[in-house]
Amino acid sequence: MNPLRLCDAHNHCHDDWLREHRARIAADLKQEGIFAAVVNGTCEADWPEVLELARNHSWGWPRLGLQDRKSTRLNSSHTDI
């Protein structure tokens, strides 16, 4: 095992096309000694899936953001997150 505590600082594991690969991703992270992965949501539509992934996988650290090209205005319904 790698003596360093490694974290994948940027990924989009919440993307739907990766859903079927999450078990393999989790196994690969563990095998490589990566204890966490920051899962980046780039628009409000991503946020529920990012949060769900984090609830179901201890390695998933959620980050909810807005990417300029994907956002126009923050929906006030998400202010309680």
N, CA, C and O atoms as a GROMACS GRO file, in nm:
protein
  324
    1MET      N    1   0.084  -0.118   0.000
    1MET     CA    2   0.000   0.000   0.000
    1MET      C    3   0.088   0.125   0.000
    1MET      O    4   0.193   0.128   0.065
    2ASN      N    5   0.046   0.225  -0.071
    2ASN     CA    6   0.118   0.351  -0.080
    2ASN      C    7   0.115   0.421   0.055
    2ASN      O    8   0.007   0.436   0.113
    3PRO      N    9   0.231   0.466   0.108
    3PRO     CA   10   0.232   0.533   0.238
    3PRO      C   11   0.168   0.671   0.236
    3PRO      O   12   0.134   0.724   0.342
    4LEU      N   13   0.150   0.730   0.120
    4LEU     CA   14   0.084   0.860   0.109
    4LEU      C   15  -0.068   0.842   0.115
    4LEU      O   16  -0.121   0.742   0.069
    5ARG      N   17  -0.135   0.940   0.171
    5ARG     CA   18  -0.282   0.941   0.169
    5ARG      C   19  -0.323   1.020   0.046
    5ARG      O   20  -0.320   1.142   0.045
    6LEU      N   21  -0.362   0.948  -0.057
    6LEU     CA   22  -0.395   1.010  -0.185
    6LEU      C   23  -0.544   1.033  -0.199
    6LEU      O   24  -0.626   0.954  -0.152
    7CYS      N   25  -0.577   1.144  -0.266
    7CYS     CA   26  -0.716   1.179  -0.295
    7CYS      C   27  -0.723   1.222  -0.441
    7CYS      O   28  -0.644   1.304  -0.486
    8ASP      N   29  -0.819   1.166  -0.513
    8ASP     CA   30  -0.846   1.211  -0.650
    8ASP      C   31  -0.919   1.344  -0.635
    8ASP      O   32  -1.033   1.348  -0.588
    9ALA      N   33  -0.854   1.454  -0.674
    9ALA     CA   34  -0.906   1.587  -0.647
    9ALA      C   35  -1.010   1.637  -0.746
    9ALA      O   36  -1.071   1.741  -0.723
   10HIS      N   37  -1.033   1.565  -0.855
   10HIS     CA   38  -1.131   1.614  -0.954
   10HIS      C   39  -1.178   1.501  -1.043
   10HIS      O   40  -1.100   1.441  -1.118
   11ASN      N   41  -1.306   1.473  -1.034
   11ASN     CA   42  -1.365   1.375  -1.125
   11ASN      C   43  -1.515   1.401  -1.137
   11ASN      O   44  -1.570   1.488  -1.070
   12HIS      N   45  -1.578   1.326  -1.223
   12HIS     CA   46  -1.722   1.338  -1.246
   12HIS      C   47  -1.786   1.200  -1.243
   12HIS      O   48  -1.860   1.162  -1.333
   13CYS      N   49  -1.755   1.124  -1.137
   13CYS     CA   50  -1.806   0.987  -1.124
   13CYS      C   51  -1.958   0.979  -1.117
   13CYS      O   52  -2.016   0.872  -1.131
   14HIS      N   53  -2.022   1.092  -1.095
   14HIS     CA   54  -2.168   1.094  -1.090
   14HIS      C   55  -2.229   1.086  -1.231
   14HIS      O   56  -2.348   1.059  -1.245
   15ASP      N   57  -2.149   1.110  -1.334
   15ASP     CA   58  -2.202   1.107  -1.470
   15ASP      C   59  -2.270   0.973  -1.497
   15ASP      O   60  -2.221   0.866  -1.459
   16ASP      N   61  -2.382   0.982  -1.561
   16ASP     CA   62  -2.465   0.863  -1.584
   16ASP      C   63  -2.390   0.752  -1.656
   16ASP      O   64  -2.410   0.634  -1.625
   17TRP      N   65  -2.303   0.786  -1.752
   17TRP     CA   66  -2.233   0.682  -1.828
   17TRP      C   67  -2.134   0.604  -1.743
   17TRP      O   68  -2.090   0.496  -1.782
   18LEU      N   69  -2.098   0.658  -1.624
   18LEU     CA   70  -2.007   0.588  -1.535
   18LEU      C   71  -2.079   0.504  -1.429
   18LEU      O   72  -2.016   0.428  -1.357
   19ARG      N   73  -2.209   0.518  -1.420
   19ARG     CA   74  -2.288   0.448  -1.317
   19ARG      C   75  -2.257   0.299  -1.313
   19ARG      O   76  -2.233   0.243  -1.206
   20GLU      N   77  -2.257   0.234  -1.427
   20GLU     CA   78  -2.234   0.089  -1.431
   20GLU      C   79  -2.090   0.051  -1.396
   20GLU      O   80  -2.061  -0.067  -1.376
   21HIS      N   81  -2.001   0.149  -1.390
   21HIS     CA   82  -1.860   0.123  -1.361
   21HIS      C   83  -1.819   0.158  -1.218
   21HIS      O   84  -1.702   0.143  -1.182
   22ARG      N   85  -1.912   0.205  -1.136
   22ARG     CA   86  -1.877   0.255  -1.003
   22ARG      C   87  -1.816   0.149  -0.912
   22ARG      O   88  -1.725   0.179  -0.835
   23ALA      N   89  -1.862   0.027  -0.919
   23ALA     CA   90  -1.803  -0.078  -0.835
   23ALA      C   91  -1.656  -0.098  -0.873
   23ALA      O   92  -1.571  -0.114  -0.786
   24ARG      N   93  -1.628  -0.096  -1.001
   24ARG     CA   94  -1.490  -0.110  -1.048
   24ARG      C   95  -1.406   0.011  -1.009
   24ARG      O   96  -1.291  -0.002  -0.968
   25ILE      N   97  -1.465   0.130  -1.020
   25ILE     CA   98  -1.395   0.252  -0.980
   25ILE      C   99  -1.358   0.244  -0.832
   25ILE      O  100  -1.245   0.274  -0.795
   26ALA      N  101  -1.454   0.203  -0.749
   26ALA     CA  102  -1.429   0.190  -0.605
   26ALA      C  103  -1.317   0.090  -0.577
   26ALA      O  104  -1.229   0.116  -0.495
   27ALA      N  105  -1.320  -0.023  -0.646
   27ALA     CA  106  -1.216  -0.125  -0.627
   27ALA      C  107  -1.080  -0.072  -0.672
   27ALA      O  108  -0.979  -0.096  -0.606
   28ASP      N  109  -1.077  -0.001  -0.783
   28ASP     CA  110  -0.951   0.055  -0.833
   28ASP      C  111  -0.895   0.161  -0.738
   28ASP      O  112  -0.775   0.166  -0.714
   29LEU      N  113  -0.983   0.245  -0.684
   29LEU     CA  114  -0.938   0.346  -0.588
   29LEU      C  115  -0.872   0.278  -0.468
   29LEU      O  116  -0.764   0.318  -0.425
   30LYS      N  117  -0.938   0.177  -0.416
   30LYS     CA  118  -0.885   0.105  -0.300
   30LYS      C  119  -0.752   0.040  -0.333
   30LYS      O  120  -0.656   0.050  -0.256
   31GLN      N  121  -0.746  -0.028  -0.447
   31GLN     CA  122  -0.623  -0.097  -0.488
   31GLN      C  123  -0.507   0.000  -0.501
   31GLN      O  124  -0.393  -0.035  -0.468
   32GLU      N  125  -0.533   0.119  -0.549
   32GLU     CA  126  -0.427   0.218  -0.570
   32GLU      C  127  -0.397   0.301  -0.446
   32GLU      O  128  -0.310   0.388  -0.449
   33GLY      N  129  -0.470   0.275  -0.337
   33GLY     CA  130  -0.445   0.348  -0.213
   33GLY      C  131  -0.504   0.487  -0.210
   33GLY      O  132  -0.458   0.573  -0.134
   34ILE      N  133  -0.604   0.510  -0.292
   34ILE     CA  134  -0.671   0.641  -0.297
   34ILE      C  135  -0.791   0.634  -0.204
   34ILE      O  136  -0.885   0.558  -0.228
   35PHE      N  137  -0.788   0.713  -0.097
   35PHE     CA  138  -0.890   0.700   0.006
   35PHE      C  139  -1.015   0.782  -0.022
   35PHE      O  140  -1.119   0.758   0.039
   36ALA      N  141  -1.006   0.880  -0.113
   36ALA     CA  142  -1.122   0.965  -0.142
   36ALA      C  143  -1.114   1.017  -0.285
   36ALA      O  144  -1.008   1.019  -0.347
   37ALA      N  145  -1.230   1.058  -0.334
   37ALA     CA  146  -1.238   1.117  -0.466
   37ALA      C  147  -1.339   1.231  -0.461
   37ALA      O  148  -1.455   1.211  -0.424
   38VAL      N  149  -1.295   1.350  -0.496
   38VAL     CA  150  -1.382   1.467  -0.497
   38VAL      C  151  -1.467   1.460  -0.624
   38VAL      O  152  -1.416   1.466  -0.735
   39VAL      N  153  -1.598   1.446  -0.604
   39VAL     CA  154  -1.692   1.434  -0.715
   39VAL      C  155  -1.753   1.572  -0.740
   39VAL      O  156  -1.821   1.627  -0.654
   40ASN      N  157  -1.726   1.626  -0.859
   40ASN     CA  158  -1.763   1.763  -0.891
   40ASN      C  159  -1.890   1.773  -0.973
   40ASN      O  160  -1.896   1.726  -1.087
   41GLY      N  161  -1.992   1.834  -0.914
   41GLY     CA  162  -2.113   1.869  -0.989
   41GLY      C  163  -2.094   2.007  -1.047
   41GLY      O  164  -2.052   2.099  -0.976
   42THR      N  165  -2.124   2.024  -1.174
   42THR     CA  166  -2.096   2.152  -1.240
   42THR      C  167  -2.221   2.231  -1.274
   42THR      O  168  -2.213   2.341  -1.330
   43CYS      N  169  -2.338   2.176  -1.240
   43CYS     CA  170  -2.463   2.248  -1.260
   43CYS      C  171  -2.566   2.191  -1.163
   43CYS      O  172  -2.547   2.080  -1.111
   44GLU      N  173  -2.672   2.263  -1.138
   44GLU     CA  174  -2.772   2.220  -1.042
   44GLU      C  175  -2.831   2.082  -1.075
   44GLU      O  176  -2.866   2.007  -0.984
   45ALA      N  177  -2.841   2.051  -1.202
   45ALA     CA  178  -2.895   1.920  -1.240
   45ALA      C  179  -2.806   1.806  -1.192
   45ALA      O  180  -2.855   1.696  -1.170
   46ASP      N  181  -2.677   1.831  -1.174
   46ASP     CA  182  -2.583   1.730  -1.125
   46ASP      C  183  -2.593   1.705  -0.975
   46ASP      O  184  -2.565   1.595  -0.928
   47TRP      N  185  -2.633   1.805  -0.901
   47TRP     CA  186  -2.621   1.801  -0.756
   47TRP      C  187  -2.689   1.683  -0.688
   47TRP      O  188  -2.626   1.621  -0.601
   48PRO      N  189  -2.812   1.649  -0.722
   48PRO     CA  190  -2.874   1.534  -0.654
   48PRO      C  191  -2.794   1.404  -0.673
   48PRO      O  192  -2.781   1.326  -0.580
   49GLU      N  193  -2.743   1.382  -0.793
   49GLU     CA  194  -2.665   1.260  -0.820
   49GLU      C  195  -2.531   1.262  -0.747
   49GLU      O  196  -2.486   1.159  -0.697
   50VAL      N  197  -2.467   1.379  -0.741
   50VAL     CA  198  -2.341   1.393  -0.668
   50VAL      C  199  -2.364   1.361  -0.520
   50VAL      O  200  -2.286   1.287  -0.460
   51LEU      N  201  -2.471   1.415  -0.462
   51LEU     CA  202  -2.502   1.390  -0.321
   51LEU      C  203  -2.538   1.244  -0.296
   51LEU      O  204  -2.498   1.187  -0.194
   52GLU      N  205  -2.612   1.185  -0.387
   52GLU     CA  206  -2.648   1.044  -0.374
   52GLU      C  207  -2.525   0.955  -0.379
   52GLU      O  208  -2.512   0.861  -0.300
   53LEU      N  209  -2.434   0.985  -0.471
   53LEU     CA  210  -2.310   0.906  -0.479
   53LEU      C  211  -2.233   0.918  -0.348
   53LEU      O  212  -2.181   0.818  -0.297
   54ALA      N  213  -2.224   1.037  -0.292
   54ALA     CA  214  -2.151   1.057  -0.167
   54ALA      C  215  -2.218   0.984  -0.050
   54ALA      O  216  -2.149   0.933   0.038
   55ARG      N  217  -2.351   0.978  -0.050
   55ARG     CA  218  -2.421   0.904   0.056
   55ARG      C  219  -2.395   0.754   0.047
   55ARG      O  220  -2.391   0.685   0.149
   56ASN      N  221  -2.378   0.704  -0.074
   56ASN     CA  222  -2.363   0.560  -0.095
   56ASN      C  223  -2.218   0.511  -0.099
   56ASN      O  224  -2.195   0.390  -0.092
   57HIS      N  225  -2.123   0.601  -0.111
   57HIS     CA  226  -1.982   0.562  -0.123
   57HIS      C  227  -1.898   0.653  -0.034
   57HIS      O  228  -1.889   0.774  -0.057
   58SER      N  229  -1.835   0.596   0.068
   58SER     CA  230  -1.758   0.677   0.162
   58SER      C  231  -1.642   0.750   0.095
   58SER      O  232  -1.595   0.852   0.145
   59TRP      N  233  -1.595   0.699  -0.017
   59TRP     CA  234  -1.483   0.763  -0.086
   59TRP      C  235  -1.527   0.887  -0.163
   59TRP      O  236  -1.443   0.969  -0.201
   60GLY      N  237  -1.657   0.903  -0.187
   60GLY     CA  238  -1.707   1.015  -0.267
   60GLY      C  239  -1.727   1.141  -0.185
   60GLY      O  240  -1.817   1.145  -0.100
   61TRP      N  241  -1.647   1.241  -0.207
   61TRP     CA  242  -1.660   1.370  -0.140
   61TRP      C  243  -1.728   1.467  -0.235
   61TRP      O  244  -1.669   1.504  -0.336
   62PRO      N  245  -1.849   1.510  -0.204
   62PRO     CA  246  -1.924   1.594  -0.298
   62PRO      C  247  -1.878   1.739  -0.301
   62PRO      O  248  -1.844   1.798  -0.198
   63ARG      N  249  -1.877   1.795  -0.420
   63ARG     CA  250  -1.855   1.938  -0.439
   63ARG      C  251  -1.961   1.986  -0.537
   63ARG      O  252  -1.971   1.938  -0.650
   64LEU      N  253  -2.040   2.080  -0.491
   64LEU     CA  254  -2.149   2.132  -0.572
   64LEU      C  255  -2.111   2.269  -0.624
   64LEU      O  256  -2.087   2.362  -0.546
   65GLY      N  257  -2.105   2.281  -0.754
   65GLY     CA  258  -2.062   2.407  -0.812
   65GLY      C  259  -2.144   2.444  -0.933
   65GLY      O  260  -2.232   2.369  -0.977
   66LEU      N  261  -2.114   2.558  -0.986
   66LEU     CA  262  -2.177   2.607  -1.108
   66LEU      C  263  -2.068   2.642  -1.207
   66LEU      O  264  -1.980   2.724  -1.178
   67GLN      N  265  -2.073   2.582  -1.322
   67GLN     CA  266  -1.976   2.611  -1.427
   67GLN      C  267  -2.038   2.720  -1.514
   67GLN      O  268  -2.154   2.710  -1.554
   68ASP      N  269  -1.961   2.822  -1.542
   68ASP     CA  270  -2.014   2.938  -1.615
   68ASP      C  271  -2.096   2.902  -1.738
   68ASP      O  272  -2.205   2.955  -1.759
   69ARG      N  273  -2.043   2.812  -1.818
   69ARG     CA  274  -2.112   2.782  -1.944
   69ARG      C  275  -2.239   2.700  -1.924
   69ARG      O  276  -2.320   2.689  -2.017
   70LYS      N  277  -2.259   2.643  -1.804
   70LYS     CA  278  -2.377   2.562  -1.778
   70LYS      C  279  -2.482   2.633  -1.693
   70LYS      O  280  -2.593   2.583  -1.678
   71SER      N  281  -2.448   2.747  -1.638
   71SER     CA  282  -2.540   2.811  -1.545
   71SER      C  283  -2.585   2.947  -1.596
   71SER      O  284  -2.512   3.017  -1.666
   72THR      N  285  -2.705   2.981  -1.561
   72THR     CA  286  -2.756   3.114  -1.588
   72THR      C  287  -2.794   3.181  -1.457
   72THR      O  288  -2.764   3.298  -1.434
   73ARG      N  289  -2.860   3.104  -1.371
   73ARG     CA  290  -2.904   3.158  -1.244
   73ARG      C  291  -2.925   3.043  -1.146
   73ARG      O  292  -2.972   2.936  -1.186
   74LEU      N  293  -2.891   3.065  -1.021
   74LEU     CA  294  -2.909   2.963  -0.918
   74LEU      C  295  -3.057   2.949  -0.885
   74LEU      O  296  -3.126   3.048  -0.861
   75ASN      N  297  -3.104   2.826  -0.884
   75ASN     CA  298  -3.242   2.796  -0.847
   75ASN      C  299  -3.253   2.801  -0.696
   75ASN      O  300  -3.182   2.729  -0.626
   76SER      N  301  -3.340   2.884  -0.644
   76SER     CA  302  -3.350   2.904  -0.499
   76SER      C  303  -3.393   2.778  -0.425
   76SER      O  304  -3.380   2.774  -0.303
   77SER      N  305  -3.445   2.678  -0.493
   77SER     CA  306  -3.489   2.557  -0.423
   77SER      C  307  -3.372   2.477  -0.367
   77SER      O  308  -3.392   2.387  -0.285
   78HIS      N  309  -3.249   2.508  -0.408
   78HIS     CA  310  -3.132   2.435  -0.359
   78HIS      C  311  -3.059   2.506  -0.246
   78HIS      O  312  -2.951   2.462  -0.207
   79THR      N  313  -3.114   2.612  -0.194
   79THR     CA  314  -3.043   2.689  -0.093
   79THR      C  315  -3.034   2.618   0.040
   79THR      O  316  -2.959   2.662   0.127
   80ASP      N  317  -3.107   2.508   0.060
   80ASP     CA  318  -3.102   2.435   0.187
   80ASP      C  319  -2.999   2.323   0.186
   80ASP      O  320  -2.988   2.250   0.285
   81ILE      N  321  -2.923   2.307   0.079
   81ILE     CA  322  -2.823   2.200   0.071
   81ILE      C  323  -2.703   2.238   0.153
   81ILE      O  324  -2.606   2.162   0.160
   0.00000   0.00000   0.00000
